[in-house]
Amino acid sequence: MRELLLGLRLLLGSGRGSRVRFLLMALGTAIGVSCLAVVLTIPGILAAQDSRMAARQPSCARDSQGHCIGTKGAPRELTRTDPLGSRPMTRVFITPGTKHIEPPPGLVELPRPGEIILSPRLHEVLHAEPGLAKLLPGRERGLIGAQGLAHPDELYAYVGVLPDTLKNADVVTFFGMPYPPSPTVENSTLDIVRFTLAGVVLLPLAVFLSVCARLSAAVRVRRLAALRLLGLSTKAVQRVNAAETLAAAMLGAVLGLCTYALANQLISRAGLPDFKWYPTDGVLSFSTILICLVGCPVLAWFVGRASARRAVANPLAVRRSAVQKPPAKWGLLPLIPGLGIVAGYCLAGATGHVPRDTRVSAVLMPLAVVFVGVGLVLALPLLSRALARRVARWSGSLFLCLAMRRNEAEPGGALRVATGLVLLVYAASLVQGVLIELDQVSKHESPVQIYSIGLDGVTAEQQHALESITGIRGHAVQMSSWMDPHTDAFEPTTYAVIATCGEVRKLVPNADGCVDGRSVRLLDGAQGIVWDSKPGHAIAFHLWKAGHGRFMHLMVPKEALRYRDWDGIPALDAQVLVPPSLLPTGYRPEGASLVLLSSSDPETVRGVLDSIGGVDPTIAVDPYGINVTALQQIAVVKTLLAIGMVLGLIIGVAAYLVAATDRAMERKSQVTALALLGARPRTLRAAQVAQVVVPLAVGLVLAVVTGKAAESSYLVTGGGAIFWDGKGVPLLLACAVGAVAVAALGSLPLVGRRIDPELIRRD
């Protein structure tokens, strides 16, 4: 206990410089802890949103066979999720029943027929876009509470309707399920977020906290060596060192948690693009507080113990400023396996042997990223010392010789300043790879948009209204062949399109040679697919008319129509073209779907979806190529990646500022000595800039090379079509040049205009 008090007394009584360094340590730790708290609370925010979505899901009590029980007089519901731009809009249609059930969270009671209860955001959108009233029939009765919404900007509505207006509705006896049908972020996608945040935030954060714990290392080591020479034991010296380190770490951790709590209240209310949450979702959990209040001081303790080891082991050498030992070569050890894994995946992608086992890649890729990142940090002193020795030996420039000899004697000094910037460039390359993979998933470049609507429960009048919607350029009915449920013989399913030649030409870019009135086989010239059904094969289709069923038999024709469909989004996904005249009058195929085609312009797509809802709000629409849930997840992931990059930028710049300020204070005595020996300020400034810029440039080149290799290996394991990203190289080079410029400008204030001999007299 006495040693701890002695450490605090030395801290308070060692002059203004020590107190400034202590504040730097505390503020740096506060920044790091607040960033760490953000990363740790993101899974909790997503889990809170998922739990509220699960609590509102309609369900029913089931027996051992999985059938609903207690359904007599129970309400029924039908859930529809449609894209509203790039965001999903969910509508829950509910019919009243004689049996009372508890309403879902956020509602006082269920809406009655003709009433709608909207989320606050959907209420605003409805008033801004009156056309949505077709999808939301009824008068507004109230708003959904926060307990019933995943996030403040969710588009959600409960619509009360009459029982005879719902088709294929499900019985609901209570609300609540163990898990949501579609989580905010899928587990596989969440793994991408964890992988990226580990490389972009956590790895630089560990380095940054270590830098903060080692502030004023030279001064503290000399002070500890003096205490050791005065007779303090090894353990007592370590406890004295721990007093200042732990005090700064604890103060910084508390400040960091308070900073996060304030930022959570402000940012959650303002919101981020595509990612909103309630302030209570981001409240610090006990585990997060424990990790921050215990983990950061423990890290600071180990870093401080390692920095004080030299003072304890050989205090006399420290007081006499003996030459430091060169960095050990084991620093290259993490870089070798990391680059080995990365190079292996790059070679596999270049030779066409893409790995298929995603479980192995899910383990190896994060390990490779961490190994390469740690290897960059540990290998930089070795590379800097080797480069400095070679340049100083062959250079005839005074300022360059001064800079390189200083880097040779203290290879870790300048790199403490540059490490954060090096890791920032390395992390930027990883984020580029993740964004490329997400773009491949969400890309939709087709000039047309196709909609599929099931015709079960759709009347002939409604079908005609759907085909006449403004913006629809073509339409056709697709049906499938009938399969006998009483036979075990395998019969391939044949799909047919009911359309005239004029309608076919509106659906596809090229269909020359089509003749009306006869059936033909459909062959897409671009795809070259050979169907199982051969010419002359008999197929049957089941038709309905006013509850009466009959079969229509058809032989697969020999004549073929070669056409060209749209790339990536086929409109004629069938084998046979059947003219409408072959169908018996008034009969419609069983289990058929209506295919509509429009341009892919977002406004046209939105207008078509609104018009479909105007025909019947409960119609299920499948817009090909638009997975609105996946698009929302990708938007959330991109926002989280943006948060990670902002945190990484904050950490990198903060690491530079903190380390540069500390280095300026440590180097004052050395710069003063050189100035008294006659070195001109211009020479000293050039030497200081070269001392930082040369090793930083080497580190940035290594970061760009290893970062691009890690990015390519990640893309190879991602299963996408793009492995090599040449477009991102200029951005990385620009970031590297910017980092060099910032480091050069930050090195200039190290040399002041006034010479204070007192700095070296004390030494």
Secondary structure, DSSP 8 states (H G I E B T S, - for coil): -HHHHHHHHHHHTS-HHHHHHHHHHHHHHHHHHHHHHHHHHHHHHHHHHHHHHHHT-EE--B-TTS-B-S-TT--EEEEEEEEETTEEEEEEEEE--SS-----TT-SS---TTEEEE-HHHHHHHHH-GGGGGTS-SEEEEE--GGG-SSTT-EEEEEE--GGG-SS-EE-SEE--SS-SS-SS-HHHHHHHHHHHIIIIIHHHHHHHHHHHTTTHHHHHHHHHHHHHTT--HHHHHHHHHHHHHHHHHHHHHHHHHHHHHHHHHHHHH-BTTB---GGGG---HHHHHIIIIIHHHHHHHHHHHHHHHHHH-HHHHHTT-------GGGGTTHHHHHHHHHHHHHHHHTT-----HHHHHHHHHHHHHHHHHHHHHHHHHHHHHHHHHHHHH---HHHHHHHHHHHH-HHHHHHHHHHHHHHHHHHHHHHHHHHHHHHHH----SEEEEEEE-TT--HHHHHHHHT-TT--EEEEEEE----TT--S-----EEEE--HHHHHHHSSB-TT--TTS-EEEEETTT----S--TT-EEEEEEEETTEEEEEEEE--S-EEEEB--TTS-S---SEEE-GGGS-TT-EETT-EEEEEEE--HHHHHHHHHHHHHH-TT--EEETT--HHHHHHHHHHHHHHHHHHHHHHHHHHHHHHHHHHHHHHHTHHHHHHHHHTT--HHHHHHHHHHHHHHHHHHHHHHHHHHHHHHHHHHHHHHT-S----STTHHHHHHHHHHHHHHHHHHHGGGS-SS--THHHHH-
